[in-house]
C-alpha cells in the first residue's frame, strides 16, 4: 500500500495543518454553497434549515464512512499499524465509502422525518459532485490517486502546469495524473446534471439515477489507469463498486421514468 506523509501547509503550536485537510474542508464548504445555490433556482420549496440539518449529518457520516471503508478494505495494514486508523491527514478516505454512508444516513433521516428521499437526493448530488471536483486536489497534494508510470514528455504533451508535473513525480518516477482526469470528469458531470435539471419533464429520482450511472462509468474508466487502487485479488474494488452504482442507477432511472407525474407535478414539501 502506498502511504504518503502529506504536505504540511503550516503549523499552529504543535499542530500540523495539512494541505489535504484544508482542501477537503474547502470541498465540503463549496459543496454546501452549491447546494444552497441550486436550491434557490431549482428546489425553492426545500427549507434552508432542513438543508443545514441534513448536511451536518451527511458530513459527519460521510467522513466516518469514507475512512471506515478504506480501513476495512486494507485491514491487514491497519491491524499492523492501528495508530494510523484516525490519521486521515495521511490520505486514505474513499468517496465510495462516503456515498454509501451518506445514503444510509439519508434514508434513516427521511424515514424519521417522513419526507421524500429523492426530493433531497436530487439536490444534494450537486454538492457531492462539487466536493469531488475539489476534493481530488487533496489527493494531488497527498501524492495519491495517481496513475501508471509515464515519461516527463508524456506529461508535458498534456500541456499541464509545471506544478502539476512536479507533483506527479512520486517515489522517483513520473505518474499519470488520474486525480486530474476524475476532477475534469466531475466538472462535465456537474454540467450534465444542470442541463438535465432544466428539463420540465424530469421525474423525481432521475437526477440521482443519472449521477450514479455517470459516477460509476467515470470511476470504472479512471480505475483502468490508476496504479494505487485497493485490490481484491486481481480485481480493483472500486470497479466492482462502480458496477453496482451503474446497475443501481439504471434501475432507479427506469423506475423514475415510469412515474406518471413529472418532477414539477410532485408536491413534496418539508
ABEGO torsion letter per residue (X at the ends): XBBBAEBBABBBEABBBBAAAAAAAAAAAAAAAAAAAAAAAABAABBAAAAAAAAAAAAAAAAAAAAAAAAAAAAAAAAABAAAAABAAAEGBBAAAAAAAAAAAAAAAAAAAGBBAAAAAAAAAAAAAAAAAAAAAAAAAAGBGBBBBBBAAAAAAAGBBAAAAAAABBGGBBBBBAAAAAAAAAAAAAAAAAAAAABAABBBGAAAAAAAAAAAAAAAAAAAABAABBBBEABBAAAAAAAAAAAAAAAAAAAAAABABBAAABBBBX
